[in-house]
């Protein structure tokens, strides 16, 4: 009798366990959108107002691809049996506004990049903004370790201005519907080889690297801007413009140091030649691998000739212009180019 009773207990226990395994409790997230508990929780829901109804209708439209039809949506890896394809958006994202759908109103950056004529402008603005990002980091880092308070203050003011320039360049993309990161993304990594081949060993070498290396890249952007239509060229030129005394804020620091130390002047002159060589190589690579920038170089070369014959080789012309500007920059610092 005892064995029969134990047998009944064991049988009941296994039955309960089997039932639990066969009927797991379903999470509210596993229910299809058509079920009663599939709701989008918003602030309006919690407050008990009717303002949540448009959100619910938007959820139904997104989940099924058809307005007003609640069915199985892409959130669950399925598509509606009929009608247009479901839109690739989670219904939970609709409630939070995490992603933008057509018809939801203005995007974070108004406008749309659908004009092919904008491509050279956006490519140039993206390059210039990415170069300013690198220069901001370099100059900002050299605020620490400056030889004196005056030099540190000069580094800080230049870094602030570089940051402002970058924001102005990013605004060019924003006005055409291109977000800041997307504007610069095509140029991620273009400075890596330059940075690897010009690793500084002293504070002064790092400072000159920013003045010369990033200076040449900025000169290239200014030069290419002359190949844009007049209205676009003025926008880029204004974004890259310096204040009257701004170039002297850094070059004067180098000039004072080299005037006081001839050995430092000699070392920095050699370092400057190395840096400018790598900078010009980078510029040549950009013009060779970026058709949009190469086209701007051709337009800029033609514009420089006026009514005369444009240069046969636009890249060689650009390299000559950059080298001449580099020589003037080195002269301002009292260094032999």
C-alpha positions as CSV (number, residue, x, y, z in Angstrom):
1,X,0.0,0.0,0.0
2,X,2.9,2.3,0.8
3,X,4.5,1.6,-2.5
4,X,1.2,2.3,-4.3
5,X,1.0,5.6,-2.5
6,X,4.6,6.5,-3.4
7,X,3.9,5.6,-7.0
8,X,1.0,8.0,-7.1
9,X,3.1,10.9,-5.7
10,X,5.9,10.3,-8.2
11,X,3.4,10.1,-11.0
12,X,1.7,13.4,-10.0
13,X,5.1,15.2,-9.6
14,X,6.3,14.2,-13.1
15,X,2.9,15.2,-14.5
16,X,3.3,18.7,-13.0
17,X,6.8,19.0,-14.3
18,X,5.8,17.9,-17.7
19,X,2.9,20.3,-17.8
20,X,5.2,23.2,-16.8
21,X,7.6,22.2,-19.6
22,X,4.8,22.0,-22.1
23,X,3.2,25.3,-21.2
24,X,5.9,27.9,-20.4
25,X,4.7,31.2,-19.3
26,X,4.8,33.6,-22.2
27,X,6.4,37.0,-21.9
28,X,4.5,40.1,-22.9
29,X,7.2,40.7,-25.5
30,X,6.6,37.3,-27.1
31,X,2.9,38.1,-27.9
32,X,2.2,39.1,-31.5
33,X,1.1,42.7,-32.1
34,X,-2.5,41.7,-32.6
35,X,-2.9,40.4,-29.0
36,X,-4.6,42.4,-26.3
37,X,-1.5,43.0,-24.3
38,X,0.6,44.2,-27.3
39,X,0.6,47.9,-26.4
40,X,3.2,50.7,-26.8
41,X,3.8,52.2,-23.4
42,X,4.2,55.9,-23.6
43,X,3.9,58.8,-21.1
44,X,0.4,59.3,-22.5
45,X,-0.5,55.7,-21.7
46,X,0.7,56.0,-18.1
47,X,-1.2,59.3,-17.6
48,X,-4.4,57.7,-19.0
49,X,-4.9,60.2,-21.8
50,X,-6.0,59.7,-25.4
51,X,-2.7,61.1,-26.8
52,X,-1.3,57.6,-27.0
53,X,-3.8,56.6,-29.8
54,X,-1.7,58.0,-32.6
55,X,1.3,56.1,-31.3
56,X,-0.7,52.9,-31.2
57,X,-1.8,53.5,-34.8
58,X,1.8,54.1,-35.8
59,X,2.8,50.9,-34.2
60,X,0.1,49.0,-36.1
61,X,1.2,50.6,-39.4
62,X,4.9,49.8,-38.8
63,X,4.3,46.2,-37.6
64,X,2.1,45.3,-40.6
65,X,3.2,47.7,-43.2
66,X,-0.5,48.7,-43.6
67,X,-2.3,51.5,-41.6
68,X,-4.9,50.3,-39.2
69,X,-4.1,46.6,-39.6
70,X,-2.7,44.8,-36.6
71,X,-1.0,41.6,-37.4
72,X,2.4,39.9,-37.2
73,X,5.1,42.4,-38.0
74,X,8.9,42.4,-38.6
75,X,9.7,42.6,-34.9
76,X,8.8,38.9,-34.8
77,X,10.8,37.9,-37.9
78,X,7.6,37.5,-40.0
79,X,5.8,39.5,-42.7
80,X,2.1,40.2,-43.3
81,X,0.3,37.7,-45.5
82,X,-0.6,40.3,-48.0
83,X,0.0,44.0,-48.7
84,X,3.3,45.9,-49.0
85,X,6.4,44.8,-47.2
86,X,6.6,45.6,-43.6
87,X,8.8,48.6,-42.7
88,X,12.1,47.8,-41.0
89,X,11.3,49.4,-37.7
90,X,10.6,48.0,-34.2
91,X,7.3,49.0,-32.8
92,X,9.1,49.8,-29.5
93,X,11.3,52.3,-31.4
94,X,8.3,54.0,-32.7
95,X,7.1,54.8,-29.2
96,X,10.5,56.2,-28.2
97,X,11.1,58.0,-31.5
98,X,14.5,56.2,-31.6
99,X,14.5,56.0,-35.4
100,X,13.1,58.3,-38.1
101,X,10.4,57.1,-40.6
102,X,9.4,59.0,-43.7
103,X,6.5,61.2,-42.8
104,X,7.4,61.5,-39.1
105,X,8.4,65.2,-39.6
106,X,11.8,66.8,-39.8
107,X,14.9,64.8,-39.2
108,X,17.5,66.0,-36.6
109,X,19.3,67.7,-39.5
110,X,16.7,69.1,-42.0
111,X,17.1,68.5,-45.7
112,X,18.1,65.7,-47.9
113,X,21.2,64.9,-49.8
114,X,19.7,64.0,-53.2
115,X,21.5,66.5,-55.5
116,X,24.6,65.1,-57.2
117,X,25.9,68.6,-57.5
118,X,26.3,68.6,-53.7
119,X,28.7,65.7,-53.7
120,X,32.0,67.6,-54.2
121,X,30.9,70.2,-51.5
122,X,30.0,67.5,-49.0
123,X,33.2,65.5,-49.7
124,X,35.3,68.6,-49.2
125,X,33.4,69.6,-46.0
126,X,33.8,66.1,-44.7
127,X,37.6,66.0,-45.3
128,X,38.1,69.5,-43.8
129,X,36.0,68.6,-40.7
130,X,37.9,65.4,-40.2
131,X,41.2,67.2,-40.4
132,X,40.0,69.8,-37.9
133,X,39.0,67.0,-35.6
134,X,42.6,65.6,-35.7
135,X,44.1,69.1,-35.3
136,X,41.8,69.8,-32.3
137,X,43.1,66.8,-30.5
138,X,46.7,67.5,-31.2
139,X,46.6,71.2,-30.2
140,X,44.5,70.5,-27.2
141,X,46.9,67.8,-26.0
142,X,49.8,70.3,-26.4
143,X,48.2,72.7,-24.0
144,X,49.5,70.3,-21.4
145,X,53.3,70.4,-21.2
146,X,53.6,73.9,-22.8
147,X,56.9,75.6,-21.8
148,X,55.0,78.5,-20.1
149,X,51.6,79.9,-19.3
150,X,51.6,82.2,-22.4
151,X,52.2,79.2,-24.7
152,X,49.5,77.1,-23.0
153,X,47.0,80.0,-23.3
154,X,47.8,80.3,-27.0
155,X,47.3,76.6,-27.6
156,X,44.0,76.7,-25.8
157,X,42.7,79.6,-27.9
158,X,43.7,77.9,-31.1
159,X,42.0,74.7,-30.1
160,X,38.8,76.5,-29.3
161,X,38.9,78.2,-32.8
162,X,39.6,74.8,-34.5
163,X,36.6,73.3,-32.7
164,X,34.4,76.2,-33.9
165,X,35.7,75.7,-37.5
166,X,34.7,72.1,-37.4
167,X,31.2,72.9,-36.2
168,X,30.8,75.3,-39.1
169,X,32.0,72.7,-41.6
170,X,29.6,70.1,-40.1
171,X,26.8,72.6,-40.5
172,X,27.3,72.5,-44.2
173,X,26.4,68.8,-44.2
174,X,23.6,69.3,-41.7
175,X,22.0,71.8,-44.1
176,X,21.8,69.1,-46.6
177,X,20.5,66.3,-44.3
178,X,23.9,64.7,-43.6
179,X,24.7,64.0,-40.0
180,X,28.1,65.0,-38.6
181,X,29.5,61.5,-38.2
182,X,28.3,60.4,-41.6
183,X,29.9,63.5,-43.2
184,X,33.3,62.6,-41.8
185,X,33.0,58.8,-42.0
186,X,34.4,58.4,-45.6
187,X,37.7,59.8,-44.3
188,X,38.2,57.8,-41.2
189,X,41.7,56.4,-41.2
190,X,43.1,58.7,-43.9
191,X,45.5,60.3,-41.4
192,X,46.6,57.0,-39.8
193,X,49.6,56.5,-42.1
194,X,50.7,60.1,-41.7
195,X,50.4,59.9,-37.9
196,X,52.4,56.6,-37.9
197,X,55.2,58.0,-40.0
198,X,55.5,61.3,-38.1
199,X,55.5,60.2,-34.5
200,X,56.9,63.1,-32.5
201,X,59.5,62.6,-29.8
202,X,59.4,66.1,-28.2
203,X,56.7,68.7,-27.4
204,X,58.2,71.0,-30.0
205,X,58.1,68.3,-32.7
206,X,54.4,67.6,-31.9
207,X,53.6,71.3,-32.1
208,X,55.4,71.7,-35.5
209,X,53.6,68.6,-36.7
210,X,50.3,70.3,-36.1
211,X,51.4,73.6,-37.7
212,X,53.0,72.0,-40.8
213,X,51.2,68.7,-41.3
214,X,47.6,69.7,-40.6
215,X,48.4,73.1,-42.0
216,X,49.1,71.6,-45.4
217,X,45.9,69.6,-45.3
218,X,44.0,72.7,-44.5
219,X,45.7,74.5,-47.3
220,X,44.5,71.8,-49.6
221,X,40.9,72.2,-48.5
222,X,41.1,76.0,-49.1
223,X,42.6,75.4,-52.5
224,X,40.0,72.9,-53.5
225,X,37.2,75.2,-52.3
226,X,38.1,77.6,-55.2
227,X,36.8,74.8,-57.6
228,X,33.3,75.0,-56.1
229,X,30.5,77.3,-57.3
230,X,30.9,80.8,-55.8
231,X,28.2,80.4,-53.1
232,X,29.5,77.1,-51.9
233,X,33.1,78.2,-52.0
234,X,32.4,81.2,-49.8
235,X,30.8,79.0,-47.2
236,X,33.8,76.6,-47.0
237,X,36.3,79.5,-47.1
238,X,34.4,81.3,-44.3
239,X,34.4,78.1,-42.2
240,X,38.2,77.7,-42.6
241,X,39.0,81.4,-42.2
242,X,41.3,82.5,-39.5
243,X,41.1,85.7,-37.4
244,X,43.7,88.3,-38.3
245,X,46.3,87.3,-35.7
246,X,45.3,83.7,-35.3
247,X,48.2,82.1,-37.4
248,X,50.7,84.0,-35.3
249,X,49.4,82.6,-32.0
250,X,51.3,79.3,-32.6
251,X,54.0,80.4,-35.1
252,X,55.1,83.1,-32.7
253,X,55.6,80.5,-30.0
254,X,57.9,78.5,-32.3
255,X,59.6,81.6,-33.5
256,X,60.5,82.8,-30.0
257,X,61.9,79.4,-29.1
258,X,64.0,79.0,-32.3
259,X,65.4,82.5,-32.0
260,X,66.6,81.7,-28.5
261,X,67.9,78.2,-29.4
262,X,69.7,77.7,-32.7
263,X,70.1,74.0,-32.1
264,X,66.3,73.7,-31.7
265,X,65.8,75.7,-34.9
266,X,68.1,73.3,-36.8
267,X,66.3,70.2,-35.5
268,X,62.8,71.6,-36.1
269,X,63.8,72.6,-39.7
270,X,64.8,69.0,-40.4
271,X,61.6,67.8,-38.8
272,X,59.5,70.2,-40.8
273,X,60.9,68.9,-44.0
274,X,60.0,65.4,-43.0
275,X,56.5,66.4,-42.0
276,X,55.8,68.4,-45.1
277,X,57.0,65.5,-47.3
278,X,54.5,63.1,-45.6
279,X,51.8,65.8,-45.8
280,X,52.2,66.3,-49.5
281,X,52.2,62.5,-50.0
282,X,48.9,62.4,-48.2
283,X,47.4,65.1,-50.3
284,X,48.5,63.3,-53.5
285,X,46.9,60.1,-52.3
286,X,43.6,61.9,-51.5
287,X,43.5,63.5,-55.0
288,X,44.4,60.1,-56.6
289,X,41.8,58.1,-54.7
290,X,38.9,60.6,-54.4
291,X,37.4,61.4,-57.8
292,X,35.3,64.3,-56.3
293,X,38.4,66.0,-54.8
294,X,40.3,65.4,-58.1
295,X,37.5,67.1,-60.0
296,X,37.7,70.1,-57.6
297,X,41.4,70.3,-58.2
298,X,40.8,70.5,-62.0
299,X,38.2,73.2,-61.5
300,X,40.5,75.1,-59.2
301,X,43.4,74.9,-61.6
302,X,41.2,76.1,-64.4
303,X,39.9,79.0,-62.3
304,X,43.4,80.0,-61.4
305,X,44.3,80.4,-65.0
306,X,41.5,82.8,-65.7
307,X,41.3,83.3,-69.5
308,X,44.6,81.6,-70.0
309,X,45.5,78.0,-70.6
310,X,44.8,75.8,-67.5
311,X,47.6,73.7,-66.1
312,X,47.8,70.3,-67.9
313,X,48.3,68.5,-64.6
314,X,46.0,69.7,-61.9
315,X,47.6,67.5,-59.2
316,X,51.1,68.9,-59.9
317,X,49.7,72.4,-59.9
318,X,48.1,71.8,-56.5
319,X,51.3,70.3,-55.1
320,X,53.2,73.4,-56.2
321,X,50.7,75.7,-54.5
322,X,50.8,73.8,-51.3
323,X,54.6,73.8,-51.3
324,X,54.7,77.5,-51.8
325,X,52.4,78.1,-48.9
326,X,54.4,75.8,-46.7
327,X,57.6,77.8,-47.5
328,X,55.8,81.0,-46.4
329,X,54.6,79.3,-43.2
330,X,58.2,78.1,-42.3
331,X,59.5,81.6,-43.0
332,X,57.1,83.0,-40.4
333,X,58.5,80.6,-37.8
334,X,62.1,81.4,-38.7
335,X,62.8,77.9,-40.1
336,X,64.4,76.9,-43.3
337,X,62.0,75.1,-45.6
